Amino acid sequence: MISNFYLPGRVCSTQAIRNIAAQANTPYTLICLKPHIEWVYLGQERMIQVLQMTGATMAYADHFANGQQAPVIDYQIGALRDDFDFGAVLLWDTAKLKALVAQMDTDYEFAGLYDLRLRASQSSETALTHIPEFLYYEIEEDTRKSGEKLFDYVNPANRQVQIEMEACVTAHLKRIGAYLQPGAYKELPAADDTYPVTASVIIPCKNRARTIADAIHSALNQKVREGYSFNVIVVDDNSTDGTAEIIKNLTAQRSYSETVLQQSGHTGAAGLIYIAQDKTWHAIGGNWNVAIHDPRCGKYAIQLDSDDTYFDENTVQRFIDAFESGNYGMVIGTYQLTNMAGEILPPGVIDHREWTDDNGRNNALRINGLGAPRGFYVPLLRTINYPTTKYGEDYAVGLRISRDWPIGRIYDVLYNCRRWEDNSDANCDIVAMNRNNWYKDRLRTWELQSRLAY
């Protein structure tokens, strides 16, 4: 009843998929992505039963990995990232598998399985059916923490794989009518002359007593040319570890009179602004919204996370120059991974060179982030706003901007992304990882629906 095949991992060739389809001679085809699978009693039979009941093309299930429960998440039409975790067992309806493989008209070296499941997903969201039952055991060989896996998708060592994955998802978007043609953009909203400074560095924070002073000093030490100015807006979301007291002390030491600055023609840091949030829910997105809608915010808003620092004193000016050189709704720089001592961590420099003017906004639906640091044209950002969430808020805004307005890139290192044990994504358990991945898939789903309605 089942043809069994072993496929060593999700990165594989189109020819490998064709070989499986050609050899499959039973109603169901089981593809295992890992060599050591053991079944829960009647687990295989249960997968067949669900496939029969639903009429799905492929079924996948929760399982155990290294003795621990390893639930997976439901597939959505926006689950376009090539690293979607189905687990190690994929059960296919053989007739539907063969029909899909017959349609595969591009020979990929790495994106064969990705191409297959994107084609399967075209018929309906339920074509790829998740069984929320623990049906088998697998050995998970990649035991790195979540924070160590986070940057695999932009590791320069995987560049050729990423190029193929981009070509594959672009072809998929064209097939379903969600592809965006290059160069078709809307006009940016006009900016008035009421912005008190050219740019604002935005630092949202919560319980960052160990790192907030480094971030603030890094921002205040920026230098801009004559005729430009900036300020630093720190939004504290009810910290309980002494963070607020550190900000208040620095504010008292480093605040300046904007009136005196304007009279003297000073071009530089126009002050450190401290905003204390009330007790309602804000998260990172809500903290950004408060900052960008504050009347003291500049024309451009530039990101600095509370545990990171700028690479040197020129980051703010580089953003200003980039915005003024093009009609950009958003500008994204390049960062390097470091530890708290400033030592480079692998994979080192993350420049997102997969972004191109022609196809970046299509490929944005495949990758899990657009890069950092991020700068925004505030008149536009005030019309979009951040979602009030603490994860994926930046990705949501980037997707929305990419649909209608151009995004500029700076490929020189501007930012130190400092990895330490208190990073929000340093060591997520599987429940948190699933929640984060599900939310980003949901963002992609909404964005895909918008593009389909274009």
N, C-alpha and C positions, 0 to 999 in steps of 0.2 A: 504493500500500500504506500510505502514511503521510499523514495530514493534519497540516500544520504551522501552528502558531499562536504568535504572540509575545504574551507577557503581561509587562508591565513591572514585574517584581518580585513578591515573595511576598505583598505587601499589596494585595488586590484585592477587588472586589465579587462577591457571589454571582451577580449578573446577568452579569458577565463570564465566569464559569465556565459558566453556562447557555448563553451564546452560543456558546462553544467546543463544548460537547456537541451543540448543535443543528446546527452546521455540519460537524461531523466526519462524514465519509462513507466512511472507509476502515477496514481492520481495526485500524490503530494510529494513535494521536494523539500528536503530539510538541508539547509545550508548552515554549517557550524563555523563560526569565525575563530574559535579557539579549540585546541586539540583535546582538552580534557573536560568532557561533559558527562555528568551523571544525572539520571532522571529521578525526580520524585516519583513514587509509585503511581502509575497511570498518568504521569505528566504528559508524555507524548500523545497519548490517546485524548487527553483533554484538549490539547492544542488542535488536533484534527477535528474534534467535536465543535469547537468554537469556529473554526474556519468553515465548517459545513453549515452551521447555524446562521452565520453572518453573511456568507457569500463573499467574504473579503478576499483580497488578492494575496495578502501575506499576514501572518499573525506572529506576534512576539510577546514575551511574558516577563513578569517579575521573576527573580531567581535568587540564589544564594551565591555570594562571591567570597571565597576564603572563609566560609563558615558564617558570614554575616548576611543579613537580609539586604538585597540590592534591588529595590523597586526601580522601575523606569517610568516614563511619563507618556501620556497620550500624544499621538501625532496630530499636528495641526497643518493646515495648508501653508502656514508661514514657517514651518519647521524646516527651513531651507539650509541650515548649517550642515556642512558635510560631516561633522563629528557627532551628529545625533546618535544617542546611545540606545540601540535596540536590544542590547544584551548580545550574547554570543550565539543565539539560536534564532534562525529565521525560517518559518515554515510557510512554503509557497503553494498555492494552487498551481499544479504543473501546467495545465492548459493555459492559464492566464500568464504564467511565467514565460512560456514559449511564445505567446502572442506579443508580449512586451519586448522580448529579446529580438524578435523579427523586425521590430521598429527601430532598433538601435543602429543608427546609420553613421556613427562616428566612432573611430577606433581610439579609445583612450588607453594609456598605459597605466594610469592610476585611478581614474574616475569611473571605472566600469560599474561597480556596485552602486555608486552614487547616482549614475545615470539611470540605472534600473529602478531604483526606488523613487526617484523623481518622476519617472514616467508612470509608475504605479500610482502615485499620489494624485495624478491628474484627473482620474475618474471621480474620486470623492475623498473626503477626509477619512472615511472609515475603510478605505481600501487597505490601509495599513492598520491593523487592529491590535490594540494593546490588551492583553489579558492580565488583569491585576491580581494574579495568583502566583505563588512561588512554585514553579514547576520543574526546576532543575538546579544543579550545582555547577559552578564553573570556578576555575582558578584564575584569579585576577593577577596578572603578572606586573602590571604598572601600579605599584604601591606608593607612588609619590603623593604628597599632599596636594590639595586642590590648587593652592597658590603656586605650586611648581609646575602644574599642568597648564596653567592659565594662558601662557603665551605660546603654546605649541603652534597655534594656527598662524602666527606671524614669525616663527623661527625662520631665519634666512636659509637654514639647512633644508627646509621643506619647500623652497621656492617653486621648484618645478611641479610639485604636487599641487600647490595653490593655483598656479597658472591653469592647470587642467581643470581643477574644480571650478574656477571662475568661468572658464569656457562652457563647462557643463551646465552650471546654473543659468548662465546667460541664454543658452539655447532653450532651457526650460521656460524661462520668462517669455521668450519670444513665442514659444508654442502655445502658452496659455493666455497671451495677450497682455502681459504685465510689464513688458520691456519698455524702458524709457529711452527715447532717441537722444543722442548727444546734442547739447546746445539749445534745447528748447526750455527756456527758463522764463519766469515771471520777473517783473520789475520789483526791485526792493522798495519798501516804503521810504519816503523821504525823511531825512532827519532835520529837526528844527535846530535852533541855535541856543537852546536852553540847557545844554549839558554843561555841568560845572567844570569837568575835566575831560581830557581826550579819552582816557581809559580808566577802568577800575579793575583791580585785581580782586577776585572774589574768593574768599576762603571760608567755606562752611565747616563747622566742626562740632564734635560732641566727644567729650572725654578724651582729649588729646594733650594732656598735661606734659607728656614726655616730648612731644614734637611740635607743638603749636608755635613756640617761640622761634624755632628754626624757620618755619614757614613764613612767619611775619617778617623776620629780619631779612629773609631772602627777597620778599616782596618790596620792603621799604628801601632796600639797597639798589633797586633798579635805577637806571639812568635813562633819561630821554633827552632828545635834542631840544634846542630853543624853539619855542612856539608850541610845544606839547607839554602836557601835564598828566598826572595820574594820581589816584588815591588807592587805598587798600581798605576793603570792606570785609570785616570778619563777622560772621553770623554764628553765634554760639547757641546751640539747641539744648539748653538746660543741662549743661555739664555738671557732674557731681564730684569730679576728681581734682578740682583746683584749676581747671582750664580757664574759667571765667576770670579768676583773680589774676592769672598771668596776663590775659588780654588787657584787663583794666590797667595793670601796672605799665604795660607797654604803651597803652593809649596815653596815659598821663605823661610818659617820657617823650613820646615821639609825635604827638599831635601838633599841628601847626595852625595858625590863624589863616584861613583862606583869604580873608580881606587883605592882610599884610602881604601874602604871596601875590595876589593879583596886583596890588599897588607897586610891588617891587619888580614885577615882571619875572618872578622866579619860575623856572620850568623844571619841575621835579615832583617829588612826592608831596601831594597837597593834603596829607593827613592820613591818620589811621582811624577808621570809623568802626566803632563797636556796636553791634546790634544784638541785643539779648532777646531771644524768642520767648513767647508766652508758653503756657503749659499745654497747648493743644498740639495735635499731631502735625509735624512738619517734614521730618526726614530730610535727606539731602536736597531733593527736588524742591521742597517747600522753602528751605533755607535760601536756595538760589532765587526763588521767586521774590522773596522779601528783598533781597539785595538788588535785583535788577529793576524793581519797581520803586526803590528808594530814590527820591529826587536828587540825591548826591551821587548817584551812579553815572559813570561816564558814557560816552557814545559807544565804546567797545568794552565788553566784559571779558576778562581773561581768567581762566581757571587756575587755581592752585589748591590742591588738596592739602589738608591739614597735617599730613605726615610726609609731604614731599617738599622739594625745593626747586628753584630755578637753576639752570645750568650755570648761568653767569648773569651779569648785570644788564645785559642787552635784550632780554626776552621780551619785555613790554614794548620796546621800540621796534623790535622785529615784527611783532604782531601789528602795530600801528602801520608800519610800512607795507605789510602785506595787504591789509584792508584797503589802504589808499592806492594800491597799485591795481586793484581789480574790483569788480562789482560783487563782492562776496557776502553771503549771509553768515558764513562761518569760516574760520581758518583753523587748521589743525597742524600742530607742530610735530616734532620728533622727540622721543624720550629715550633714556637709557635706564636699565635696571641696576640698582645699586643696593648694597646693604646700608646699615645706619652709619658705617664708617666711611661711606663714599666709594667703597670698592665695587667694581663692576661684577654683576652676576650674569650668568648665561640666561638667555641668548644674547645679552648685551644691548645693542642699539635696536630699537623698534621704530622703524620709519614708515611702515605701511606703504611701501612702494607699489603694492598691488593696486593702490588707488590710481586711476587715470581719469583725465577730464572726460574722456568719451564714455567710460563704463563704470566709474567708481560708484555711482548711485545705484546701479544694478547689482554690482558685487557686494554692496553694503548689506543686502538682504541675506548674504551667505555667511559673512563673518560676524563675530560676536562683539565687535567694537570698532570704532573708526579711528582711534588713536588719541594721543594727548601730547602736549596740553592743548586745550580747546579755547578758542576765542570766538566771540559772538558780536554781531552787529545788533546793538540793543534795540533800536527801533523795530527790528524784525522780531527779536526774541520776546519782546513785550506783547506781541500779538499771538505768539505760540505758547509760551510758558512751559515750565517743567511739569511733568507728572509728580504728584506728591508721594514719592516713594524713595526708598534708600538704596535701591539697586536698579540699574538699567535706565535711570533717568536721563543720563547723558546720551545713551544710544537712542532713546526715543526721540529726543530733540534733533539729533543728527540725522536720523532717518527722515523726519518730517522736513527738515531744511533741504536735504538732498533731493527730495522729490521736485521741488519747485525753484530752488535757488542754487547757484554754484557754490562750491566749497573750495577754498584755497588750501594749498599745502606748503609747509616749510620742511624741507628734508634735512636741515641741520639740527643737531641736538640742542634743545632748548630747556630740558626738564630732567630732573632726577626723580625717577619713580622708586622710592625707597621701600624695600621689602623688609618686613619685620613681623614678629609674632602677632601683633595686634591689627594687621591689615584685615579689613572686613572679609576678604576672600582668601585669607592665608591658609586656613585649614577647615573648610566647610565640611560638615558631615553630608551624607548622601541625601538626606531630606532637604537640607538647605540648598545643595547643588541642584536638586530637581526643581525646587521652587524657583530658583534664579533662572534656570534654563527654560522652564515653562513660561515664565514671565517674558523673557526675551523672545521666545517663539510666539507669544501672544502679540507682542509689539510688531513682529514681522507679519503676523497674520493680518492685523489691522492695516498696516501699511500696504500689504499686498492687495487687500480689498479696495483700498483707496486708489491704487494704481490700476486695478482692473476696471474701476469705474471712470477712469480718465476719458 
